[in-house]
Amino acid sequence: MAFDFEALVGHLYVVGGRSISVQPPGLLVEVAPKKAARGRELDTFFVLVTPSGDNTAPSAFYDQMANVSAERYFNSTGSVTAGLRAVFGSLNQDLSEHNRSGKRPYEANIVCAVLRDDELFLARVGAGVALVKTAEEVQAFPTDFSNDDALFGPPLGVHPVPDIKMSRYTISEGTRVILSDAHLADLDYEKTTSALGSSEINEVINGLKDLNAQQATVMVVEFVPPEAPSPTAVKDTRSSTRPPETPTTTTQTSEVPVVAPDDSRSTRRRAGLPAPVERGAGTFALFLSRIMGGINYLLDRIMPQPQESGRGWMRATTATGIAVLIPVAIVVLVVVLGLGRVDQSAFELCVEGANETTQIARSIASSDVAGTLAAWNAVIAKVDSCNDIRAGDPSLAALTREAQNVIDALFQVDRRTTSLIASFTNAQLTQVVLQGLDLYALDSQNQLVYRVTLEQNGRRAVRSTGDPISSMRLGAVIGPYRVGRLIDIAWWEDTTQIVALDETGLLIQCSPRFLQTCEAQQLLGAEFWGNPTRLTFWQGRIYLLDPGANQIWRYDSSGGTFANPPLEYFSGTSRPDITSAVDFGIDDKGSVYLLLAGGLMTKWVSGEQTPFAFANFPEGQGMPSADAMFLDSSPISQGMYIISRGARTVYETTLAGTFSYSYRAANEDDFASLNNLVADANQQVVYALSGNAIFVFEKSRTPPTS
């Protein structure tokens, strides 16, 4: 092809018979990233993931599936169809493992499209559908919407091998495509195809709205050549383009948040300025013209033309200065006032939209859990877009609180007020150890370990604490050793020391009383390591989680030293796959708990797997992802705490995996960069690391309901 196509993209999201002006969860359009696999460099990927089955997951669950599908497609090799099969197969495996773990099971429908040159590849699992309109005809995928056997296939997460349906089409300028959930098949087919043939994509969206669907999640795409002129302003559409050199920037209207994980996979509007900005700009222009029209009259009054026989009352240089400065000052004032009016217009329209979305959410029956969740998530997204225009409006804050309260009640979330313990400049705190009233935090960005001393109540830090430990830093010299990049920190109970481990196997040991005189010893066998991430002690031994080597290494101690190479925790021929493990813990009986990135956990005793499953999570609430864990082996409060950064949530369970609580911050920004945590059973608080800060919040003192 002499050129590739650019995609104009719009969406329709209907909940309870009302259209909601936010992007539906699970919808994503991405162009190839800079490091796409060979053969994928010019592809564009479209995906729509929708719920299936009796249980609906949080919106973040479907967004994550969409993002993972795009990432895996662009990392795959081979033909387009081979790449799509690999994506569906891996997603189905992830979802099946999630369901086998004992957590609340989820199923999902998925429909994907890949644009390559002038060919469009469609693929679906479950009940996703599509319509393709070329100049000659409209083709349905599957071909017969009235045939339930063809329309409703088994969704992801049901069978070991997904039931994949594919088709391929040749496109040309003006080809339009609809990707949707199965609710599109409930609409009048002739009216749907008629709407698809409208002159502009905004008319397609409006035509579908007029069909009065009760539920629908729809993506509409139109393919145009890159040099095609921009259409008139389209309220709900975006486009995807592939710039030749610099990555496109992501823009968004006050209505549609555009998903763009990074600049190399961005979407771009071709539909002109947002309508509120256009109206505000017009008002500003009229206002400016009237003001400028009065400038001449003002100058004539201040500096009238002198009579032919006389001199003016003002010196020429002064008059010249005034003639220049007055228009400049007025123009500056007009620009400030005019731009303020533009901002005010856009903000007022956004607030109006937020209130309308809230009314829709309030009107949905509480028995409709999926609809209620989707609508109140839409309220939060709408308020966020308004706060991008102007933050701090109390009425918007009230809408956010109302939405949070409804969602919290659905998911049994305990919203907690967080207090700042300490923060560090340009830091990324990733590991934490609590010993008595001392908190030790590893800053992976600056390669430092800080000690923060707490007051007796554990809720505040002692002033003038938080200095780094001089020997626990990159490049520090301890005897004959030089410290490399630090991996993790831990408390060694046998020697009452805080220890750190670097990537070369150097173990740095510091007594809390003598932090400036630390010791070090070299662990043997570091050359066998792949990518160790976590360190813990149990009965004097070191256990080192190494997902890169698919192993947990064990070092046995002899007289306080580790003089022998490591032993493998997993042995034999049938070793488990722990390459996705993110953290682990060991209880007082020696059982090892392995946390995987997908939110699954497995339990091991002496290298052999034993049954373990999460249970009693509230309906609709799962663990879409996991990033870190803390195992509390205290006799008075045994349990586990698990961080899901994507959900901005800390989950508390028993050691058996039974749900106890889920905690979120009252100010959700405090948990935006959750990395790790530690709980204090005596003080009944939890210390959480988020970005460069340490926060504390109260544990729930109410026994969990069964």
C-alpha positions as CSV (number, residue, x, y, z in Angstrom):
1,M,0.0,0.0,0.0
2,A,1.2,3.5,-0.8
3,F,-0.3,4.7,2.5
4,D,-1.7,3.2,5.7
5,F,-5.0,4.1,7.3
6,E,-5.7,6.3,10.3
7,A,-8.6,5.2,12.6
8,L,-11.2,7.6,13.9
9,V,-12.6,6.0,17.1
10,G,-15.7,6.7,19.1
11,H,-17.6,4.8,21.8
12,L,-21.0,4.3,23.2
13,Y,-21.5,3.1,26.8
14,V,-25.1,2.5,27.9
15,V,-26.0,1.4,31.5
16,G,-29.6,1.0,32.6
17,G,-30.9,2.6,29.4
18,R,-28.9,5.8,29.8
19,S,-25.8,6.8,27.8
20,I,-22.8,7.5,30.1
21,S,-20.1,9.9,28.7
22,V,-17.0,8.1,29.9
23,Q,-14.9,5.5,28.2
24,P,-16.1,1.9,29.0
25,P,-13.8,-0.4,30.9
26,G,-12.0,-2.9,28.7
27,L,-11.8,-0.7,25.6
28,L,-8.4,0.1,24.1
29,V,-6.8,1.2,20.8
30,E,-3.0,1.1,20.5
31,V,-0.6,1.6,17.7
32,A,2.7,-0.4,17.7
33,P,5.2,0.7,20.3
34,K,8.8,1.5,19.4
35,K,10.0,-2.0,20.4
36,A,7.3,-4.1,18.8
37,A,8.2,-7.5,17.6
38,R,9.3,-7.8,14.0
39,G,6.3,-7.7,11.6
40,R,4.2,-5.8,14.1
41,E,5.7,-2.3,13.6
42,L,2.8,-1.0,11.4
43,D,-0.1,-2.7,13.1
44,T,-2.9,-1.1,15.0
45,F,-4.6,-3.1,17.7
46,F,-8.3,-2.7,18.8
47,V,-9.7,-4.6,21.8
48,L,-13.0,-4.7,23.8
49,V,-13.2,-6.9,26.9
50,T,-16.6,-7.2,28.5
51,P,-18.0,-9.2,31.5
52,S,-19.5,-12.6,31.2
53,G,-21.1,-15.0,33.7
54,D,-22.7,-14.3,37.1
55,N,-19.8,-12.3,38.6
56,T,-18.7,-8.9,37.5
57,A,-15.2,-7.9,38.3
58,P,-14.1,-4.3,39.1
59,S,-13.5,-2.1,36.1
60,A,-9.8,-2.2,36.6
61,F,-9.9,-6.0,35.9
62,Y,-11.2,-5.5,32.3
63,D,-8.8,-2.6,31.7
64,Q,-5.9,-4.7,32.8
65,M,-7.0,-7.5,30.5
66,A,-7.2,-5.1,27.6
67,N,-3.7,-3.6,28.3
68,V,-2.2,-7.1,28.7
69,S,-3.7,-8.2,25.4
70,A,-2.2,-5.3,23.5
71,E,1.2,-5.8,25.2
72,R,1.3,-9.5,24.4
73,Y,0.2,-9.0,20.8
74,F,2.9,-6.5,20.0
75,N,5.5,-8.8,21.8
76,S,4.4,-11.9,19.8
77,T,5.8,-13.1,16.5
78,G,4.5,-14.8,13.4
79,S,1.3,-14.0,11.5
80,V,-1.5,-11.8,12.8
81,T,-3.7,-14.8,13.4
82,A,-0.9,-16.6,15.3
83,G,-0.4,-13.5,17.5
84,L,-4.1,-13.3,18.2
85,R,-4.3,-17.0,19.1
86,A,-1.3,-16.5,21.5
87,V,-3.0,-13.6,23.1
88,F,-6.3,-15.4,23.7
89,G,-4.6,-18.5,24.9
90,S,-2.5,-16.7,27.5
91,L,-5.4,-14.6,28.7
92,N,-7.5,-17.8,29.0
93,Q,-4.8,-19.5,31.0
94,D,-4.4,-16.5,33.3
95,L,-8.2,-16.4,33.9
96,S,-8.4,-20.2,34.4
97,E,-5.6,-20.1,37.0
98,H,-7.4,-17.2,38.8
99,N,-10.6,-19.3,38.9
100,R,-8.9,-22.4,40.1
101,S,-7.3,-20.5,43.0
102,G,-10.5,-20.5,44.9
103,K,-11.2,-16.8,44.6
104,R,-14.4,-15.5,43.1
105,P,-14.4,-16.8,39.5
106,Y,-14.7,-14.5,36.6
107,E,-15.3,-15.0,32.9
108,A,-14.9,-12.5,30.0
109,N,-15.8,-11.9,26.4
110,I,-13.2,-10.4,24.1
111,V,-13.3,-9.1,20.6
112,C,-10.2,-7.9,18.9
113,A,-9.3,-6.3,15.6
114,V,-5.9,-5.8,14.0
115,L,-5.3,-3.3,11.1
116,R,-2.4,-4.2,8.8
117,D,-2.1,-2.3,5.5
118,D,-5.5,-2.6,3.9
119,E,-6.5,-5.8,5.8
120,L,-8.5,-6.0,9.0
121,F,-8.4,-9.2,11.1
122,L,-11.2,-9.8,13.6
123,A,-11.1,-12.4,16.4
124,R,-13.5,-13.2,19.2
125,V,-14.0,-15.5,22.2
126,G,-17.3,-15.5,23.9
127,A,-20.2,-13.2,23.0
128,G,-18.3,-10.3,21.4
129,V,-19.7,-9.2,18.0
130,A,-18.7,-6.9,15.1
131,L,-20.1,-5.3,12.0
132,V,-17.9,-4.2,9.0
133,K,-19.3,-1.8,6.5
134,T,-17.5,-1.3,3.2
135,A,-18.7,0.7,0.2
136,E,-20.5,-2.4,-1.1
137,E,-22.1,-4.1,1.9
138,V,-22.3,-4.7,5.7
139,Q,-20.9,-7.9,7.0
140,A,-21.7,-9.3,10.4
141,F,-19.3,-11.2,12.6
142,P,-20.6,-13.8,13.4
143,T,-22.6,-13.9,10.2
144,D,-26.0,-14.5,11.8
145,F,-26.9,-12.4,14.9
146,S,-30.2,-14.4,15.3
147,N,-28.3,-17.7,15.8
148,D,-27.6,-18.0,19.5
149,D,-25.3,-20.9,19.0
150,A,-23.1,-18.8,16.8
151,L,-23.5,-15.6,18.9
152,F,-22.8,-17.0,22.4
153,G,-19.6,-19.0,22.5
154,P,-17.8,-20.1,25.7
155,P,-16.1,-17.1,27.3
156,L,-12.5,-16.9,28.5
157,G,-11.9,-18.7,31.7
158,V,-14.3,-21.6,31.1
159,H,-12.4,-24.2,29.0
160,P,-8.7,-25.1,29.0
161,V,-8.5,-24.1,25.3
162,P,-10.4,-21.0,24.2
163,D,-13.0,-21.3,21.4
164,I,-11.5,-18.7,19.0
165,K,-13.4,-17.4,15.9
166,M,-11.6,-15.3,13.3
167,S,-12.3,-13.5,10.0
168,R,-10.5,-11.2,7.6
169,Y,-11.7,-8.3,5.5
170,T,-10.2,-6.0,2.9
171,I,-10.8,-2.4,3.8
172,S,-10.8,0.9,1.8
173,E,-11.2,4.6,2.6
174,G,-14.4,5.1,4.6
175,T,-14.7,1.5,5.9
176,R,-16.4,1.4,9.3
177,V,-16.3,-1.2,12.0
178,I,-18.4,-1.7,15.1
179,L,-16.9,-3.9,18.0
180,S,-19.5,-4.6,20.7
181,D,-20.8,-6.9,23.4
182,A,-23.7,-9.2,22.5
183,H,-26.3,-6.5,23.4
184,L,-25.7,-5.1,19.9
185,A,-27.5,-8.2,18.5
186,D,-30.6,-7.3,20.5
187,L,-31.1,-4.1,18.5
188,D,-33.0,-3.8,15.2
189,Y,-30.5,-5.0,12.7
190,E,-31.7,-2.7,9.8
191,K,-31.7,0.4,12.0
192,T,-28.2,-0.5,13.3
193,T,-26.8,-0.9,9.8
194,S,-28.6,2.3,8.7
195,A,-26.9,4.2,11.6
196,L,-23.6,2.7,10.5
197,G,-24.1,4.3,7.1
198,S,-24.5,7.8,8.4
199,S,-22.3,10.5,6.8
200,E,-20.1,11.2,9.9
201,I,-19.0,9.1,12.8
202,N,-20.7,11.3,15.3
203,E,-24.0,10.6,13.5
204,V,-23.2,6.8,13.8
205,I,-22.9,7.2,17.6
206,N,-26.1,9.3,17.8
207,G,-28.0,6.9,15.6
208,L,-27.0,4.0,17.9
209,K,-28.1,6.0,21.0
210,D,-31.5,6.5,19.4
211,L,-32.1,2.7,19.3
212,N,-32.7,2.8,23.1
213,A,-30.5,-0.1,24.2
214,Q,-30.8,-0.9,27.9
215,Q,-27.1,-2.1,28.1
216,A,-24.4,-1.7,25.5
217,T,-20.6,-1.3,25.2
218,V,-19.7,-0.3,21.7
219,M,-16.6,0.9,19.8
220,V,-17.0,2.5,16.4
221,V,-14.1,2.8,14.0
222,E,-13.8,4.6,10.7
223,F,-10.7,4.2,8.5
224,V,-9.4,7.2,6.5
225,P,-6.1,8.0,4.8
226,P,-3.7,10.1,6.9
227,E,-4.1,13.1,4.6
228,A,-7.9,13.2,4.9
229,P,-9.2,16.5,6.2
230,S,-10.4,16.6,9.7
231,P,-14.2,16.1,10.1
232,T,-16.4,18.5,12.0
233,A,-16.1,18.3,15.8
234,V,-17.2,14.9,17.0
235,K,-18.0,14.9,20.7
236,D,-17.2,11.3,21.4
237,T,-14.6,10.3,18.9
238,R,-10.8,9.9,18.7
239,S,-8.4,8.7,16.2
240,S,-5.4,6.5,16.1
241,T,-2.4,7.5,14.0
242,R,1.1,6.4,13.4
243,P,3.4,9.5,13.2
244,P,6.6,9.1,11.2
245,E,9.1,10.4,13.7
246,T,7.9,11.8,17.0
247,P,5.2,10.1,19.0
248,T,1.8,11.7,19.0
249,T,0.5,13.3,22.2
250,T,-2.6,12.2,23.8
251,T,-5.4,14.7,23.9
252,Q,-8.8,14.4,25.5
253,T,-12.1,16.2,25.5
254,S,-14.1,17.0,28.5
255,E,-16.2,14.0,27.7
256,V,-13.8,11.2,26.7
257,P,-10.8,10.1,28.7
258,V,-8.3,8.7,26.1
259,V,-6.3,5.6,27.1
260,A,-2.6,5.9,26.3
261,P,-0.2,3.9,28.4
262,D,2.8,5.6,26.9
263,D,3.6,8.1,24.2
264,S,4.5,5.4,21.7
265,R,1.0,3.9,22.0
266,S,-1.2,7.0,21.9
267,T,-4.5,8.1,20.3
268,R,-5.1,11.4,18.7
269,R,-8.3,13.4,17.9
270,R,-8.7,14.6,14.4
271,A,-12.1,16.3,15.1
272,G,-11.0,19.8,16.0
273,L,-11.3,21.6,19.3
274,P,-13.7,20.3,22.0
275,A,-17.1,22.0,21.7
276,P,-16.8,23.9,25.0
277,V,-13.5,25.3,24.0
278,E,-14.9,26.4,20.6
279,R,-17.8,28.1,22.2
280,G,-15.6,29.8,24.7
281,A,-13.1,30.9,22.1
282,G,-16.0,32.5,20.1
283,T,-17.2,34.4,23.1
284,F,-13.6,35.5,23.8
285,A,-13.2,36.7,20.2
286,L,-16.4,38.8,20.3
287,F,-15.4,40.2,23.7
288,L,-12.0,41.1,22.4
289,S,-13.4,42.9,19.3
290,R,-15.7,45.0,21.4
291,I,-12.9,46.0,23.8
292,M,-10.5,46.8,21.0
293,G,-13.2,48.9,19.3
294,G,-13.3,51.1,22.4
295,I,-9.6,51.6,22.6
296,N,-9.6,54.2,19.8
297,Y,-12.4,56.2,21.5
298,L,-10.4,56.1,24.8
299,L,-7.2,57.3,23.1
300,D,-9.1,60.1,21.3
301,R,-10.4,61.3,24.7
302,I,-7.0,61.2,26.3
303,M,-4.9,62.5,23.4
304,P,-7.2,64.5,21.1
305,Q,-5.8,65.6,17.8
306,P,-4.2,69.1,18.2
307,Q,-5.6,72.0,16.3
308,E,-3.6,73.1,13.3
309,S,-2.5,76.3,14.9
310,G,-1.7,75.0,18.3
311,R,0.3,72.3,20.2
312,G,-1.1,69.4,22.2
313,W,-1.1,69.5,26.0
314,M,1.1,66.4,26.1
315,R,4.6,65.9,25.0
316,A,5.1,63.7,22.0
317,T,7.3,61.1,23.7
318,T,4.7,60.7,26.6
319,A,1.9,60.4,24.1
320,T,3.7,57.8,22.2
321,G,4.4,55.8,25.3
322,I,0.8,55.9,26.4
323,A,-0.4,55.0,22.9
324,V,1.7,51.9,23.1
325,L,1.2,50.8,26.7
326,I,-2.5,51.3,27.0
327,P,-3.4,48.8,24.2
328,V,-0.8,46.4,25.5
329,A,-2.2,46.5,29.0
330,I,-5.8,46.2,27.8
331,V,-4.9,43.3,25.5
332,V,-3.2,41.5,28.4
333,L,-6.2,42.1,30.6
334,V,-8.6,40.9,27.9
335,V,-6.6,37.7,27.3
336,V,-6.6,36.9,31.0
337,L,-10.3,37.5,31.3
338,G,-11.1,35.8,28.0
339,L,-9.2,32.6,28.8
340,G,-10.8,32.6,32.2
341,R,-14.2,32.7,30.5
342,V,-13.2,29.8,28.2
343,D,-12.0,27.8,31.2
344,Q,-15.2,28.7,33.1
345,S,-17.4,27.5,30.2
346,A,-15.6,24.2,29.8
347,F,-15.7,23.6,33.6
348,E,-19.4,24.4,33.9
349,L,-20.3,22.1,31.1
350,C,-18.1,19.4,32.7
351,V,-19.9,19.8,36.1
352,E,-23.2,19.6,34.3
353,G,-22.1,16.3,32.7
354,A,-20.9,15.0,36.1
355,N,-24.3,15.8,37.7
356,E,-26.1,14.1,34.8
357,T,-24.0,11.0,35.2
358,T,-24.7,11.0,38.9
359,Q,-28.4,11.1,38.3
360,I,-28.1,8.1,36.0
361,A,-26.1,6.2,38.7
362,R,-28.7,7.1,41.4
363,S,-31.5,5.8,39.2
364,I,-30.0,2.3,38.8
365,A,-31.5,-0.4,41.0
366,S,-29.2,-1.5,43.8
367,S,-29.9,-5.1,42.8
368,D,-28.1,-4.5,39.5
369,V,-24.6,-4.8,40.9
370,A,-22.8,-4.6,37.5
371,G,-24.8,-1.6,36.4
372,T,-24.4,0.2,39.7
373,L,-20.6,-0.4,39.8
374,A,-20.2,0.8,36.1
375,A,-22.3,3.9,36.7
376,W,-20.6,5.1,39.8
377,N,-17.1,4.4,38.4
378,A,-18.3,6.6,35.5
379,V,-19.1,9.3,38.0
380,I,-15.6,9.2,39.4
381,A,-14.0,9.3,36.0
382,K,-16.2,12.3,35.0
383,V,-15.3,14.2,38.2
384,D,-11.6,13.5,37.5
385,S,-11.9,15.0,34.1
386,C,-13.5,18.1,35.6
387,N,-10.8,18.3,38.2
388,D,-8.3,18.4,35.4
389,I,-9.9,21.7,34.3
390,R,-10.2,23.2,37.7
391,A,-9.5,21.3,41.0
392,G,-11.0,21.9,44.4
393,D,-14.7,22.3,43.7
394,P,-16.6,21.2,46.8
395,S,-19.6,20.0,44.9
396,L,-17.4,17.7,42.8
397,A,-15.7,16.4,45.9
398,A,-19.1,15.5,47.3
399,L,-19.9,13.5,44.2
400,T,-16.7,11.6,44.5
401,R,-17.4,10.8,48.2
402,E,-20.9,9.6,47.2
403,A,-19.5,7.4,44.5
404,Q,-16.9,6.0,46.8
405,N,-19.4,5.2,49.5
406,V,-21.6,3.3,47.1
407,I,-18.7,1.3,45.7
408,D,-17.2,0.7,49.2
409,A,-20.6,-0.7,50.4
410,L,-20.7,-3.1,47.4
411,F,-17.2,-4.4,48.0
412,Q,-17.0,-4.1,51.8
413,V,-14.1,-1.6,51.6
414,D,-12.8,0.0,54.7
415,R,-11.9,3.6,53.8
416,R,-9.1,4.8,56.0
417,T,-7.6,8.2,56.8
418,T,-3.9,8.0,56.3
419,S,-1.2,10.1,58.1
420,L,2.2,10.9,56.7
421,I,5.1,9.4,58.8
422,A,8.0,10.6,56.6
423,S,8.9,11.4,53.0
424,F,12.2,11.6,51.1
425,T,13.3,13.7,48.2
426,N,13.3,12.0,44.8
427,A,12.9,8.5,46.4
428,Q,11.1,5.3,45.5
429,L,10.5,3.3,48.6
430,T,10.1,-0.3,47.8
431,Q,10.9,-2.4,51.0
432,V,10.2,-1.9,54.7
433,V,11.1,-3.5,57.9
434,L,9.6,-2.7,61.3
435,Q,11.5,-3.6,64.5
436,G,10.2,-2.1,67.7
437,L,9.9,1.6,67.1
438,D,12.3,1.6,64.2
439,L,11.2,1.6,60.6
440,Y,13.8,0.8,57.9
441,A,12.9,1.7,54.3
442,L,14.8,0.8,51.2
443,D,14.9,3.6,48.6
444,S,15.6,1.7,45.3
445,Q,15.9,4.9,43.3
446,N,18.7,6.4,45.3
447,Q,20.0,3.1,46.6
448,L,19.8,4.1,50.3
449,V,18.3,2.6,53.5
450,Y,16.7,5.1,55.9
451,R,15.9,4.5,59.6
452,V,12.9,6.4,60.9
453,T,12.3,6.2,64.7
454,L,8.6,6.3,65.8
455,E,7.0,7.9,68.8
456,Q,5.6,5.6,71.4
457,N,2.1,5.6,69.9
458,G,3.5,4.6,66.5
459,R,1.5,7.3,64.7
460,R,4.3,9.9,64.2
461,A,8.0,10.0,63.6
462,V,10.5,11.4,66.1
463,R,11.8,14.7,64.7
464,S,15.3,14.7,63.1
465,T,15.2,11.0,62.3
466,G,15.2,9.5,58.8
467,D,18.9,9.6,58.0
468,P,20.3,7.0,55.6
469,I,22.6,4.2,57.0
470,S,26.0,5.1,55.6
471,S,27.1,1.5,54.9
472,M,23.8,0.5,53.2
473,R,24.2,2.4,50.0
474,L,25.5,1.9,46.5
475,G,29.3,2.3,46.4
476,A,29.9,2.1,50.2
477,V,33.1,0.3,51.3
478,I,33.0,-2.2,54.1
479,G,36.4,-3.7,54.7
480,P,37.5,-5.3,51.4
481,Y,34.0,-5.1,49.9
482,R,32.2,-2.5,47.8
483,V,28.4,-2.4,48.0
484,G,26.6,-3.0,44.7
485,R,22.9,-2.4,43.8
486,L,20.7,-3.3,46.8
487,I,18.0,-5.9,46.3
488,D,16.2,-6.1,49.7
489,I,16.4,-5.5,53.4
490,A,15.3,-7.8,56.3
491,W,15.6,-8.3,60.1
492,W,17.9,-11.1,61.3
493,E,16.3,-12.1,64.6
494,D,19.2,-14.4,65.7
495,T,21.7,-11.5,65.6
496,T,19.3,-8.6,66.2
497,Q,20.6,-6.9,63.1
498,I,19.1,-5.1,60.1
499,V,20.6,-6.6,57.0
500,A,20.7,-5.7,53.3
501,L,21.7,-7.8,50.3
502,D,23.2,-6.5,47.1
503,E,23.1,-8.1,43.6
504,T,26.6,-9.5,43.9
505,G,25.7,-11.6,47.0
506,L,27.2,-9.2,49.6
507,L,25.3,-9.3,52.9
508,I,25.6,-6.1,54.9
509,Q,24.8,-6.5,58.6
510,C,24.3,-3.5,60.9
511,S,23.4,-3.4,64.6
512,P,20.7,-0.7,65.4
513,R,23.0,0.6,68.2
514,F,26.1,0.9,66.0
515,L,24.8,1.7,62.5
516,Q,28.0,3.4,61.5
517,T,30.1,0.3,62.1
518,C,28.6,-2.4,59.9
519,E,30.0,-5.8,58.8
520,A,29.7,-7.7,55.6
521,Q,30.1,-11.2,54.3
522,Q,30.0,-12.6,50.8
523,L,27.4,-15.3,50.0
524,L,28.6,-18.0,47.7
525,G,26.8,-19.1,44.5
526,A,25.6,-15.7,43.4
527,E,26.6,-16.6,39.9
528,F,23.6,-19.1,39.9
529,W,21.1,-16.3,40.6
530,G,18.8,-15.1,37.9
531,N,17.0,-12.0,39.3
532,P,16.5,-12.3,43.1
533,T,13.9,-9.9,44.5
534,R,13.0,-10.8,48.1
535,L,15.0,-11.8,51.2
536,T,13.7,-13.3,54.4
537,F,15.1,-15.2,57.4
538,W,13.5,-18.3,59.1
539,Q,15.2,-20.2,61.9
540,G,18.6,-18.6,61.1
541,R,18.5,-19.5,57.4
542,I,18.3,-17.1,54.5
543,Y,15.6,-17.7,51.9
544,L,15.9,-15.8,48.7
545,L,13.1,-15.5,46.1
546,D,14.6,-15.6,42.6
547,P,11.9,-15.6,39.9
548,G,14.6,-15.1,37.2
549,A,16.1,-18.5,38.1
550,N,12.6,-20.0,38.9
551,Q,13.8,-20.9,42.3
552,I,14.0,-20.1,46.0
553,W,17.5,-20.3,47.3
554,R,18.3,-21.4,50.9
555,Y,21.5,-20.5,52.8
556,D,22.2,-22.4,56.0
557,S,23.9,-20.6,58.8
558,S,26.8,-21.9,60.9
559,G,27.9,-19.7,63.8
560,G,26.4,-16.5,62.2
561,T,28.1,-17.0,58.8
562,F,26.9,-18.5,55.5
563,A,29.9,-20.4,54.3
564,N,28.3,-22.8,51.8
565,P,26.6,-22.4,48.4
566,P,22.8,-22.2,48.4
567,L,20.5,-25.2,48.4
568,E,17.5,-25.3,46.0
569,Y,14.1,-25.2,47.7
570,F,12.4,-26.7,44.7
571,S,14.1,-29.9,43.5
572,G,13.3,-32.8,41.2
573,T,12.0,-32.8,37.7
574,S,8.5,-31.3,38.1
575,R,9.4,-27.9,39.4
576,P,6.7,-25.2,39.6
577,D,6.8,-22.1,37.4
578,I,7.3,-19.2,39.8
579,T,8.6,-16.7,37.2
580,S,5.7,-14.4,37.9
581,A,6.2,-14.4,41.7
582,V,6.3,-10.9,43.2
583,D,6.8,-11.7,46.9
584,F,6.8,-14.5,49.5
585,G,6.5,-15.1,53.2
586,I,7.2,-18.0,55.7
587,D,4.9,-18.7,58.7
588,D,6.0,-20.0,62.1
589,K,5.6,-23.6,60.9
590,G,7.9,-23.1,57.9
591,S,5.2,-23.0,55.3
592,V,6.1,-20.9,52.3
593,Y,3.5,-18.6,50.7
594,L,4.2,-17.5,47.1
595,L,2.4,-14.5,45.8
596,L,2.0,-14.2,42.0
597,A,1.5,-11.0,39.9
598,G,-2.0,-12.1,38.8
599,G,-3.2,-12.1,42.4
600,L,-2.9,-15.9,42.9
601,M,-1.1,-17.4,45.9
602,T,0.3,-20.9,46.4
603,K,1.5,-22.7,49.6
604,W,4.5,-25.0,49.9
605,V,5.8,-27.2,52.7
606,S,9.3,-28.6,52.2
607,G,9.1,-27.9,48.5
608,E,5.8,-29.7,48.0
609,Q,2.6,-27.8,47.2
610,T,-0.3,-28.0,49.6
611,P,-3.9,-26.8,49.0
612,F,-4.5,-23.1,49.4
613,A,-7.2,-20.8,48.0
614,F,-8.5,-17.3,48.8
615,A,-12.1,-17.4,50.0
616,N,-15.1,-15.3,51.1
617,F,-14.1,-12.2,49.0
618,P,-17.2,-10.0,48.6
619,E,-19.2,-10.5,45.4
620,G,-17.6,-8.6,42.5
621,Q,-14.4,-7.9,44.4
622,G,-11.4,-9.9,43.4
623,M,-7.7,-9.2,43.4
624,P,-7.0,-8.1,39.8
625,S,-3.2,-7.9,40.5
626,A,-0.7,-8.2,43.3
627,D,2.6,-6.4,44.0
628,A,3.7,-7.2,47.5
629,M,2.7,-9.0,50.7
630,F,3.4,-9.0,54.4
631,L,2.9,-12.2,56.4
632,D,2.2,-11.4,60.1
633,S,3.1,-14.5,62.2
634,S,2.4,-12.7,65.5
635,P,0.3,-15.1,67.7
636,I,-2.2,-12.3,68.4
637,S,-2.9,-11.3,64.8
638,Q,-1.8,-13.9,62.3
639,G,-2.7,-13.1,58.8
640,M,-1.5,-11.7,55.5
641,Y,-1.7,-8.3,53.9
642,I,-1.5,-8.0,50.1
643,I,-1.0,-4.9,48.0
644,S,-2.7,-4.3,44.7
645,R,-1.3,-1.1,43.3
646,G,-3.7,-1.0,40.4
647,A,-6.7,-1.2,42.7
648,R,-5.0,1.1,45.2
649,T,-6.1,-1.4,47.8
650,V,-4.6,-3.4,50.7
651,Y,-6.3,-6.7,51.3
652,E,-6.2,-8.5,54.7
653,T,-6.8,-12.2,54.9
654,T,-6.2,-15.0,57.4
655,L,-3.3,-17.4,56.8
656,A,-5.9,-19.8,55.4
657,G,-6.8,-17.2,52.7
658,T,-10.2,-16.1,54.1
659,F,-11.0,-12.5,53.4
660,S,-11.0,-10.2,56.4
661,Y,-10.8,-6.6,55.1
662,S,-9.9,-4.5,52.2
663,Y,-8.4,-1.0,52.9
664,R,-8.3,2.1,50.7
665,A,-7.2,5.6,51.5
666,A,-9.7,8.3,52.0
667,N,-7.5,10.4,49.8
668,E,-6.8,7.8,47.0
669,D,-3.8,9.7,45.8
670,D,-2.0,8.5,48.9
671,F,-2.1,5.0,47.6
672,A,-1.4,5.8,43.9
673,S,2.1,4.3,44.1
674,L,1.7,1.6,46.7
675,N,4.9,-0.6,46.9
676,N,5.0,-2.4,50.2
677,L,3.7,-2.5,53.8
678,V,4.2,-3.8,57.3
679,A,1.7,-4.3,60.1
680,D,2.2,-3.7,63.8
681,A,0.1,-6.1,65.8
682,N,0.7,-4.2,69.1
683,Q,-0.2,-0.8,67.8
684,Q,-3.0,-2.1,65.5
685,V,-1.7,0.0,62.6
686,V,-0.3,-0.6,59.1
687,Y,2.6,1.3,57.6
688,A,2.4,1.6,53.8
689,L,5.1,2.7,51.3
690,S,3.7,4.8,48.4
691,G,6.2,6.5,46.1
692,N,8.6,8.5,48.3
693,A,6.4,8.5,51.4
694,I,5.5,6.3,54.4
695,F,1.9,6.4,55.5
696,V,0.2,4.9,58.6
697,F,-3.4,4.0,58.9
698,E,-5.5,2.2,61.6
699,K,-6.4,-1.4,61.3
700,S,-10.1,-2.4,61.6
701,R,-10.9,-3.4,65.2
702,T,-14.2,-5.0,64.2
703,P,-14.2,-8.7,63.7
704,P,-14.7,-9.6,60.1
705,T,-18.2,-10.9,59.1
706,S,-18.4,-14.5,58.0
